[in-house]
Amino acid sequence: MNLSRRSLLRSAALSAALTTMPAGVKMAWGAPGSDDVLIVIAMRGGWDGLHLIAPVNDADYVAARGEALRVTANGDQRGIAVTSGPLTQNHEWRFHGRAPNMARLYHEGQLAVVHAAGLTADTRSHFQAIDLMETGSLDEGQLAAATGWTARHLNLRGGTAAFTGLSTGPLMPISWRGFPGAIAIGDTGDLSLANPGLAAYLTQAHRAAAARPATAAIGARGVATVEAVHQYNEFPGDPIVAGDHLSVALQTVSRVIRLNAGLRAATIDYGDWDTHVDQVGRFPNLLAHLDTKLMEFWQSLGSAQSRVTVVMMGEFGRRLEGNSNAGTDHGHGQAILVLGGGVNGGRMYGQWPGLQASALDNGDLAITTDYRLIVGEILEKRCGNTRINGFGGVFPDLQLSTDPSRRWLGIVA
């Protein structure tokens, strides 16, 4: 469902997609939930984990790429040293120099890195990889009937708040397929009931729907929320400077979290990582923007940081070797970042396969950690969902160790 000023005016039913804060109140209307809010930022196009955080002294890495496509220990491409918790003891790991805020969050223990991670299915197709990742499946033949893993999670966890599931784009990603309560809001500034009398009319109409009291109550609260959000023009502690899609999306999610409107999961797309051409120019700028906006978002949350977990991942990584167009082509393994108040950060997790020819997967960084293990751990430990795998679980075919001490990587507490 896509909410805008025009659609709200057109249909009273759409107001049932929201929850409420009392009009005129300038602070959160409800109590924070006990579960974490999971935010998934999808790096559309497939971002290059080996350009984000890399073993700068690895001979195979140095041989495969020109200096402009690498993170280096010195010179113009000098990265930011990772001073604690390296994935391997014999490598010098560094963040890209345009990611100082990520490096800071890492060293402060709030950000973790899982390298050589991703979708284990053998595909380098954007469309197939996105569909498989968002349904949580490895079987392309099941995609047409598959629901999204985000939808399955929220269906299992329940929740009646209309802001339970939020997409910040104009269309709902496949990950929401099967959860009818998900809504899409591009910008909280679009929520408005221009006619003052319309709010009273809609509220009364919902209250009069005695045959469906639950729906009527949500609808009435929805009208009040639209009015409240519209009045809440200046959000306290809202340093995100909006303008582009990523900024607006992060601002919207931050506001909904601070309103305590029942949010449990949100998705954000951040695209243009398909850097076949001119990665040397495009990647640093994309990364710098993400780095800045991520920190603005994190700081805007204030005390709500303790109940938020952010996962940043693409549909795949990029190839080890650069191409002739100063870019990289579709690869396999990637770096997945996890940020949150409950994250055991300042560490790199997973098993590093190495970059020597014998360790590569068809010329690409191999995957040693299934992305579903990362998400599953967050859902169980932070979001209160104990039905991760098996029949009826979030990831039915995910294999987990029966040894509790080996079940998860330990990324979150």
C-alpha positions as CSV (number, residue, x, y, z in Angstrom):
1,M,0.0,0.0,0.0
2,N,1.4,3.4,-1.0
3,L,0.3,6.4,1.2
4,S,0.4,10.0,-0.1
5,R,-1.6,13.1,0.4
6,R,-3.7,12.4,-2.7
7,S,-4.5,8.8,-1.8
8,L,-5.4,9.7,1.8
9,L,-7.9,12.2,0.5
10,R,-9.3,9.7,-2.0
11,S,-10.0,6.9,0.4
12,A,-11.0,6.7,4.0
13,A,-9.9,3.1,4.1
14,L,-6.2,4.0,3.6
15,S,-6.2,5.8,7.0
16,A,-6.4,2.4,8.6
17,A,-2.8,1.9,7.7
18,L,-1.6,4.1,10.5
19,T,-1.5,4.3,14.3
20,T,-1.7,7.4,16.4
21,M,-0.1,10.0,18.6
22,P,-2.4,12.5,20.4
23,A,-2.7,15.7,18.5
24,G,-0.5,18.5,19.8
25,V,1.8,16.2,21.7
26,K,5.4,16.8,20.7
27,M,7.0,13.7,22.2
28,A,6.5,10.0,21.6
29,W,2.9,8.8,22.1
30,G,3.5,5.2,23.0
31,A,5.9,3.2,25.1
32,P,8.9,1.6,23.2
33,G,8.4,-2.0,22.3
34,S,10.4,-4.9,23.8
35,D,11.7,-6.1,20.4
36,D,14.3,-4.4,18.3
37,V,13.3,-2.6,15.1
38,L,15.1,-4.4,12.2
39,I,16.1,-2.1,9.4
40,V,17.4,-3.6,6.1
41,I,19.2,-1.3,3.8
42,A,19.5,-3.0,0.4
43,M,22.6,-1.9,-1.6
44,R,20.9,-2.3,-5.0
45,G,23.2,-3.3,-7.8
46,G,25.6,-5.3,-5.7
47,W,28.2,-3.3,-3.7
48,D,31.9,-4.1,-3.7
49,G,32.8,-5.5,-0.2
50,L,36.5,-5.6,-1.3
51,H,36.4,-1.8,-1.9
52,L,34.6,-1.2,1.3
53,I,36.8,-3.0,3.8
54,A,39.8,-5.0,2.6
55,P,43.0,-6.8,3.5
56,V,45.3,-4.2,2.1
57,N,48.4,-6.3,2.4
58,D,47.1,-9.3,0.6
59,A,49.3,-10.1,-2.4
60,D,46.4,-11.5,-4.4
61,Y,44.3,-8.5,-3.7
62,V,47.1,-6.1,-4.8
63,A,47.8,-8.1,-7.9
64,A,44.1,-8.3,-9.0
65,R,43.3,-4.6,-8.9
66,G,44.9,-1.3,-9.8
67,E,45.5,1.1,-6.9
68,A,42.4,3.2,-7.7
69,L,40.1,0.1,-7.2
70,R,41.8,-0.9,-3.9
71,V,41.9,0.2,-0.3
72,T,45.5,0.8,0.5
73,A,47.8,1.3,3.5
74,N,49.3,4.5,2.0
75,G,48.8,7.0,-0.7
76,D,45.6,8.5,-2.2
77,Q,43.5,5.4,-1.5
78,R,44.7,5.1,2.1
79,G,42.1,3.4,4.2
80,I,41.2,3.6,7.9
81,A,42.9,0.9,9.9
82,V,40.8,-1.6,11.8
83,T,42.5,-1.7,15.2
84,S,40.5,-4.5,16.9
85,G,39.0,-7.8,16.1
86,P,40.5,-8.6,12.6
87,L,39.0,-11.5,10.8
88,T,42.5,-13.0,10.3
89,Q,45.6,-12.2,12.2
90,N,47.9,-12.0,9.2
91,H,46.1,-9.4,7.3
92,E,45.9,-5.6,7.7
93,W,42.3,-4.7,7.3
94,R,41.2,-1.2,6.5
95,F,37.9,0.6,5.8
96,H,37.7,2.7,2.7
97,G,38.9,6.3,3.5
98,R,35.5,7.7,2.6
99,A,33.8,5.8,5.4
100,P,35.1,7.5,8.6
101,N,31.8,7.3,10.4
102,M,31.5,3.5,9.8
103,A,35.1,3.1,11.1
104,R,34.2,5.2,14.1
105,L,31.0,3.1,14.9
106,Y,33.1,0.0,14.4
107,H,35.7,1.1,16.9
108,E,33.1,2.2,19.3
109,G,31.7,-1.3,19.3
110,Q,28.4,-0.6,17.6
111,L,29.2,-1.9,14.1
112,A,30.2,-5.4,13.1
113,V,31.4,-6.7,9.7
114,V,30.7,-10.1,8.3
115,H,32.9,-10.6,5.2
116,A,32.7,-13.3,2.6
117,A,29.0,-13.5,3.2
118,G,25.9,-13.4,1.1
119,L,23.4,-15.5,-1.0
120,T,24.9,-19.0,-1.4
121,A,22.9,-19.8,-4.6
122,D,25.0,-19.8,-7.7
123,T,23.7,-16.7,-9.5
124,R,25.2,-13.4,-10.7
125,S,21.9,-12.1,-11.9
126,H,20.5,-9.0,-10.2
127,F,16.9,-10.1,-10.6
128,Q,17.3,-13.7,-9.5
129,A,19.6,-12.8,-6.6
130,I,17.2,-10.1,-5.3
131,D,14.2,-12.4,-5.6
132,L,16.0,-15.2,-3.8
133,M,17.3,-13.1,-1.0
134,E,14.0,-11.3,-0.4
135,T,12.1,-14.6,-0.2
136,G,14.8,-16.3,1.8
137,S,14.9,-19.2,-0.7
138,L,17.6,-21.0,-2.6
139,D,15.2,-22.5,-5.1
140,E,14.4,-20.4,-8.1
141,G,11.5,-22.7,-9.0
142,Q,9.6,-21.7,-5.8
143,L,9.8,-18.0,-6.3
144,A,6.4,-17.5,-7.8
145,A,4.6,-18.8,-4.8
146,A,7.1,-17.8,-2.1
147,T,6.3,-15.1,0.5
148,G,8.9,-12.7,1.7
149,W,11.1,-13.5,4.7
150,T,10.2,-10.1,6.3
151,A,6.6,-10.9,5.9
152,R,7.0,-14.3,7.5
153,H,8.8,-12.8,10.4
154,L,6.1,-10.2,11.1
155,N,3.3,-12.8,10.6
156,L,5.0,-14.9,13.3
157,R,5.6,-12.1,15.7
158,G,2.2,-10.6,15.3
159,G,1.5,-6.9,16.0
160,T,-1.5,-4.9,15.3
161,A,0.1,-1.4,14.9
162,A,-0.3,-0.1,11.4
163,F,3.3,1.0,11.4
164,T,4.5,-2.6,12.1
165,G,6.1,-3.0,8.7
166,L,7.3,0.0,6.6
167,S,8.8,0.3,3.1
168,T,10.3,3.6,2.2
169,G,10.0,3.3,-1.5
170,P,7.1,3.7,-3.9
171,L,6.7,0.0,-4.4
172,M,6.8,-2.9,-1.9
173,P,9.8,-5.1,-2.2
174,I,9.2,-8.9,-2.5
175,S,10.4,-9.3,1.1
176,W,7.0,-7.9,2.1
177,R,4.9,-10.3,0.0
178,G,2.5,-12.1,2.3
179,F,2.2,-9.4,5.0
180,P,-0.9,-7.3,4.3
181,G,-0.1,-4.8,7.1
182,A,3.0,-3.4,5.4
183,I,2.8,0.1,4.1
184,A,4.9,2.3,1.9
185,I,5.6,5.9,2.9
186,G,8.2,7.9,1.0
187,D,8.1,10.9,3.3
188,T,6.2,11.7,6.5
189,G,5.7,15.2,5.1
190,D,3.3,13.8,2.6
191,L,0.8,12.8,5.3
192,S,-1.8,15.4,5.5
193,L,-5.6,15.8,5.6
194,A,-6.0,19.2,3.9
195,N,-9.7,19.6,4.8
196,P,-10.1,20.1,8.6
197,G,-13.6,18.7,8.4
198,L,-12.4,15.5,6.7
199,A,-10.6,14.3,9.8
200,A,-13.7,14.5,12.0
201,Y,-15.8,12.8,9.3
202,L,-13.4,9.9,8.9
203,T,-13.0,9.4,12.7
204,Q,-16.8,9.4,13.1
205,A,-17.2,7.0,10.1
206,H,-14.7,4.5,11.6
207,R,-16.3,4.7,15.0
208,A,-19.7,4.0,13.5
209,A,-18.4,0.7,11.9
210,A,-19.5,-1.4,14.9
211,A,-19.6,-4.6,12.8
212,R,-15.8,-4.4,12.5
213,P,-14.6,-2.8,15.7
214,A,-10.9,-3.7,15.3
215,T,-10.7,-2.2,11.9
216,A,-12.7,0.8,12.9
217,A,-10.4,1.5,15.9
218,I,-7.3,1.3,13.7
219,G,-8.9,3.6,11.2
220,A,-9.8,6.2,13.8
221,R,-6.3,6.0,15.2
222,G,-5.0,6.4,11.7
223,V,-6.7,9.7,11.1
224,A,-5.3,11.1,14.4
225,T,-1.8,9.9,13.4
226,V,-2.0,11.7,10.0
227,E,-2.9,14.9,11.8
228,A,-0.3,14.4,14.5
229,V,2.5,13.7,12.1
230,H,1.5,16.6,9.9
231,Q,1.7,18.9,13.0
232,Y,5.0,17.4,14.1
233,N,6.9,19.4,11.5
234,E,10.1,19.9,13.5
235,F,11.1,16.6,15.1
236,P,13.4,17.0,18.2
237,G,16.9,15.7,17.5
238,D,16.3,15.3,13.8
239,P,19.7,16.2,12.2
240,I,19.1,14.3,8.9
241,V,19.3,16.8,6.1
242,A,16.8,15.4,3.6
243,G,16.9,15.9,-0.1
244,D,17.7,12.6,-1.9
245,H,15.9,9.3,-1.5
246,L,18.3,7.8,1.1
247,S,18.1,10.9,3.3
248,V,14.3,11.0,3.2
249,A,14.0,7.3,3.8
250,L,16.3,7.4,6.8
251,Q,14.5,10.5,8.1
252,T,11.1,8.8,7.8
253,V,12.2,5.6,9.6
254,S,13.9,7.6,12.3
255,R,10.7,9.6,12.9
256,V,8.4,6.5,13.0
257,I,10.8,4.9,15.5
258,R,10.8,7.9,17.8
259,L,7.0,8.2,17.6
260,N,6.9,4.7,19.1
261,A,4.3,3.8,16.6
262,G,4.8,0.0,16.8
263,L,7.4,-0.3,14.0
264,R,9.1,-3.7,13.9
265,A,10.7,-3.8,10.5
266,A,11.6,-1.4,7.7
267,T,13.3,-1.6,4.3
268,I,15.3,1.0,2.5
269,D,16.8,0.8,-1.0
270,Y,20.0,2.6,-1.8
271,G,20.9,2.0,-5.5
272,D,23.5,2.6,-8.2
273,W,26.1,0.1,-6.9
274,D,26.3,-1.7,-10.2
275,T,29.7,-0.2,-11.0
276,H,30.8,-1.9,-14.2
277,V,32.1,1.4,-15.4
278,D,34.0,4.1,-13.4
279,Q,33.8,2.5,-10.0
280,V,36.9,4.5,-9.2
281,G,34.8,7.6,-9.3
282,R,31.3,6.4,-8.4
283,F,32.0,4.1,-5.5
284,P,33.7,6.6,-3.2
285,N,30.9,9.1,-3.7
286,L,28.2,6.6,-3.0
287,L,30.0,5.3,0.0
288,A,30.7,8.8,1.4
289,H,27.0,9.7,1.1
290,L,25.9,6.5,2.8
291,D,28.5,7.0,5.5
292,T,27.3,10.6,6.3
293,K,23.6,9.8,6.3
294,L,24.0,6.6,8.3
295,M,25.7,8.6,11.1
296,E,23.0,11.3,10.9
297,F,20.3,8.6,11.2
298,W,22.1,6.9,14.1
299,Q,22.5,10.1,16.1
300,S,18.9,11.1,15.4
301,L,17.7,8.1,17.3
302,G,19.1,9.1,20.7
303,S,18.1,6.6,23.4
304,A,16.2,4.5,20.8
305,Q,19.5,3.2,19.5
306,S,19.3,0.5,22.1
307,R,16.3,-1.1,20.3
308,V,17.4,-0.7,16.7
309,T,19.4,-3.1,14.5
310,V,20.5,-2.1,10.9
311,V,21.6,-4.6,8.3
312,M,23.4,-3.4,5.2
313,M,23.8,-5.8,2.3
314,G,23.6,-6.1,-1.5
315,E,22.4,-8.9,-3.7
316,F,26.0,-9.9,-4.3
317,G,29.5,-8.6,-4.3
318,R,31.8,-7.7,-7.2
319,R,34.5,-9.7,-8.9
320,L,38.0,-9.7,-7.4
321,E,39.7,-8.5,-10.6
322,G,38.9,-5.1,-12.1
323,N,37.7,-4.8,-15.6
324,S,38.9,-2.6,-18.5
325,N,36.4,0.2,-17.7
326,A,37.8,1.1,-14.3
327,G,35.0,-1.0,-12.7
328,T,34.2,-4.5,-11.5
329,D,31.6,-6.9,-12.8
330,H,29.0,-9.1,-10.9
331,G,30.6,-11.2,-8.2
332,H,29.6,-13.4,-5.3
333,G,30.8,-12.9,-1.7
334,Q,30.3,-9.5,-0.1
335,A,30.7,-7.6,3.2
336,I,27.5,-7.3,5.3
337,L,27.4,-4.7,8.0
338,V,25.4,-4.8,11.2
339,L,24.8,-1.7,13.3
340,G,22.9,-1.6,16.5
341,G,22.7,-1.0,20.2
342,G,22.8,-4.7,20.9
343,V,25.6,-5.5,18.4
344,N,28.9,-7.0,19.5
345,G,30.8,-4.6,17.3
346,G,34.4,-3.8,16.7
347,R,34.8,-7.3,15.2
348,M,34.8,-9.0,11.8
349,Y,32.9,-12.3,11.8
350,G,32.8,-15.3,9.7
351,Q,35.6,-17.4,8.0
352,W,37.9,-15.6,5.5
353,P,38.4,-18.0,2.5
354,G,41.4,-16.0,1.1
355,L,41.8,-14.5,-2.4
356,Q,44.2,-17.0,-3.9
357,A,43.0,-18.6,-7.1
358,S,42.2,-22.0,-5.5
359,A,40.0,-20.3,-2.9
360,L,37.9,-18.2,-5.3
361,D,34.4,-19.1,-6.5
362,N,34.6,-18.8,-10.3
363,G,37.0,-15.9,-9.9
364,D,34.9,-14.3,-7.1
365,L,35.3,-14.0,-3.3
366,A,33.7,-17.2,-2.0
367,I,30.8,-17.2,0.5
368,T,31.5,-18.8,3.8
369,T,28.6,-17.2,5.7
370,D,25.0,-17.5,4.5
371,Y,23.3,-14.1,4.9
372,R,20.3,-15.9,6.5
373,L,22.5,-16.8,9.5
374,I,23.1,-13.1,10.1
375,V,19.5,-12.2,9.8
376,G,18.3,-15.2,11.7
377,E,20.5,-14.4,14.7
378,I,19.1,-10.8,14.8
379,L,15.5,-12.0,14.5
380,E,16.0,-14.6,17.3
381,K,18.1,-12.6,19.8
382,R,16.9,-9.1,19.2
383,C,13.5,-9.4,17.6
384,G,12.1,-12.1,19.7
385,N,11.4,-14.6,16.9
386,T,12.3,-18.2,17.9
387,R,10.9,-19.8,14.8
388,I,13.8,-19.2,12.5
389,N,14.0,-22.4,10.5
390,G,12.0,-25.6,9.9
391,F,8.4,-25.9,8.7
392,G,6.6,-22.6,9.2
393,G,9.8,-20.7,10.1
394,V,11.2,-17.5,8.6
395,F,13.8,-19.5,6.7
396,P,12.3,-23.0,6.4
397,D,15.3,-24.7,4.7
398,L,18.1,-23.0,6.7
399,Q,20.3,-25.5,8.4
400,L,21.3,-24.6,11.9
401,S,23.5,-26.4,14.4
402,T,21.8,-28.3,17.1
403,D,24.6,-27.2,19.4
404,P,23.4,-23.9,21.0
405,S,27.0,-22.6,21.3
406,R,27.5,-23.0,17.6
407,R,24.0,-21.9,16.4
408,W,24.9,-18.3,15.7
409,L,28.0,-16.2,15.0
410,G,27.6,-14.1,18.1
411,I,27.1,-10.8,16.3
412,V,24.4,-9.6,18.6
413,A,23.8,-10.0,22.3
